[in-house]
Amino acid sequence: MSRHTIAMTDRLYEYACRTWLREPAVLQRLREETATLGKAAGMQISPEQGQFMAFLVELIGARRIIEVGTFTGYSALSMALALPADGQLVACDVSEEWTAVARRYWAEAGVSDRISLRLGPARETLDALLSQDKEASFDLGFIDADKTSYDDYYERLLRLLRPGGLILIDNVFRGGGVADPGVTDAGTQAIRDLNAKLRADERVSLAFSPIGDGLTLARRRTPLR
């Protein structure tokens, strides 16, 4: 028994990965290539988070997903591999360079036909989907992009999700900065504000996981209110 989540030491983390991680070889190769990209490599999610997100895709029977922030494609590939053959994932990003890496691995994994990459500002992509009467037509959304825009993405995804749909929000710990009053950069403050908003948002059921850099799970209630 434990009254709170225990600290994840390096030894315990290594044990957890040895014991429970099921990472397909194509995902491991993508992760290893991304690790060579220097400081930018820190934008990739951890393998256990990818596995957890894929599990959620299967758990809710998701067929249509929107991802805001794709980078080199690890999270998109993790979720696409969990989709049924006719499933679809819309991946929003602004970088041709990083997503070129993603495209190679999506093709290698045989899921390119399940992923629609939209290059350009995510707000424009989400607004276009809303204008095409796509409200309440997606099952799951994932936010992992510019932190100061998280709230905008959240509000748009909430409209695009069906009742019972799930939004996953990454980096809600902001490397621990959200709990440090001395950290006042715009990105950290935006995450603090969204965390507080979500706690009071009766339109969703709420949970969180300390996996990775913190992951919030918000399930759209029926009806939105």
LINLINKA-V163375 format. One record per residue. N is the residue number from 0. D_CENTER is the distance of its C-alpha to the mean C-alpha in whole Angstrom. Layout:
n-><N:N>
d_center-><D_CENTER:D_CENTER>
//
This chain:
n-><0:1:2:3:4:5:6:7:8:9:10:11:12:13:14:15:16:17:18:19:20:21:22:23:24:25:26:27:28:29:30:31:32:33:34:35:36:37:38:39:40:41:42:43:44:45:46:47:48:49:50:51:52:53:54:55:56:57:58:59:60:61:62:63:64:65:66:67:68:69:70:71:72:73:74:75:76:77:78:79:80:81:82:83:84:85:86:87:88:89:90:91:92:93:94:95:96:97:98:99:100:101:102:103:104:105:106:107:108:109:110:111:112:113:114:115:116:117:118:119:120:121:122:123:124:125:126:127:128:129:130:131:132:133:134:135:136:137:138:139:140:141:142:143:144:145:146:147:148:149:150:151:152:153:154:155:156:157:158:159:160:161:162:163:164:165:166:167:168:169:170:171:172:173:174:175:176:177:178:179:180:181:182:183:184:185:186:187:188:189:190:191:192:193:194:195:196:197:198:199:200:201:202:203:204:205:206:207:208:209:210:211:212:213:214:215:216:217:218:219:220:221:222:223:224>
d_center-><30:28:28:25:22:24:23:21:24:24:26:24:21:23:24:21:20:23:24:20:18:19:17:19:21:19:16:18:20:17:16:19:20:17:19:22:20:21:20:17:16:14:11:10:8:11:12:13:9:9:12:11:8:10:13:11:11:15:16:15:17:14:16:14:10:9:6:7:8:9:11:13:11:10:7:8:11:10:9:12:15:14:15:19:21:21:17:15:12:12:11:11:13:16:17:19:20:16:16:19:18:15:18:20:18:17:21:22:19:21:18:19:20:17:15:16:15:16:17:18:17:14:16:19:17:15:19:20:19:20:23:23:24:20:20:19:18:14:13:10:7:4:5:5:9:12:13:16:14:12:14:15:12:12:15:15:12:14:17:16:15:17:19:17:14:11:8:5:6:6:9:11:14:14:16:18:19:19:22:24:26:27:24:24:22:21:17:17:20:17:15:18:19:15:16:19:19:16:19:22:20:22:20:17:17:16:15:13:13:14:12:11:11:11:8:9:10:12:14:16:20:23:24:22:24>
//
